[in-house]
Amino acid sequence: MARPIKKFAENVYVNFTAGLALLISSGVEVVRTVEEGAIGAHHGVVVFAIVQILKTLPHFIHGAEEVSKIRD
């Protein structure tokens, strides 16, 4: 049971999609509250989302390099 959950949680596409969804949804809230000058939890969620997305980039870069090698 733990293996499928671990596989899902470590999936690059799942992490990228979750980070993107967090970034978009919390980004909307940040834009709305920037005029008020209020700091809320959504500001922290933006930072977390950016970190999640950045963690997936090496996997995508590696994949692009592998595809490039195959084409050459």
C-alpha positions as CSV (number, residue, x, y, z in Angstrom):
1,M,0.0,0.0,0.0
2,A,2.8,2.4,0.9
3,R,4.6,1.9,-2.4
4,P,1.9,3.3,-4.7
5,I,1.4,6.3,-2.4
6,K,5.2,7.0,-2.4
7,K,5.3,6.6,-6.2
8,F,2.5,9.1,-6.6
9,A,4.0,11.6,-4.1
10,E,7.3,11.5,-5.9
11,N,5.9,11.8,-9.4
12,V,7.4,14.8,-11.1
13,Y,4.3,15.6,-13.1
14,V,2.1,15.5,-9.9
15,N,4.5,17.8,-8.1
16,F,4.8,20.2,-11.0
17,T,1.0,20.4,-11.4
18,A,0.4,20.8,-7.7
19,G,3.0,23.6,-7.6
20,L,1.5,25.3,-10.6
21,A,-2.0,25.1,-9.1
22,L,-0.8,26.5,-5.8
23,L,1.1,29.3,-7.6
24,I,-1.9,30.3,-9.6
25,S,-4.5,30.1,-6.8
26,S,-2.4,31.9,-4.2
27,G,-1.0,34.3,-6.8
28,V,-4.6,35.6,-7.4
29,E,-5.0,36.2,-3.7
30,V,-1.6,38.0,-3.5
31,V,-2.6,40.3,-6.3
32,R,-6.0,41.0,-4.6
33,T,-4.4,41.9,-1.2
34,V,-1.4,43.8,-2.5
35,E,-3.4,47.0,-2.5
36,E,-4.4,46.4,1.1
37,G,-0.9,45.8,2.3
38,A,-2.0,42.8,4.2
39,I,0.2,39.7,4.6
40,G,-1.5,36.4,4.8
41,A,-0.9,32.7,4.4
42,H,-1.2,32.9,0.7
43,H,2.1,34.7,0.5
44,G,3.8,31.7,2.1
45,V,1.9,29.4,-0.3
46,V,3.4,31.4,-3.2
47,V,6.9,30.8,-1.9
48,F,6.1,27.1,-1.4
49,A,4.7,26.8,-4.9
50,I,7.8,28.3,-6.5
51,V,10.0,25.9,-4.5
52,Q,7.9,22.9,-5.7
53,I,8.1,24.0,-9.3
54,L,11.9,24.6,-9.1
55,K,12.4,21.1,-7.6
56,T,10.8,19.6,-10.8
57,L,12.9,21.6,-13.3
58,P,16.0,19.4,-13.2
59,H,13.9,16.4,-14.1
60,F,12.4,18.2,-17.1
61,I,15.9,19.5,-18.2
62,H,17.3,16.0,-17.9
63,G,14.5,14.7,-20.0
64,A,15.0,17.4,-22.7
65,E,18.7,16.5,-22.8
66,E,17.9,12.8,-23.3
67,V,15.5,13.6,-26.1
68,S,18.2,15.9,-27.7
69,K,20.7,13.0,-27.5
70,I,18.3,10.7,-29.3
71,R,17.7,13.2,-32.1
72,D,21.4,13.7,-32.8
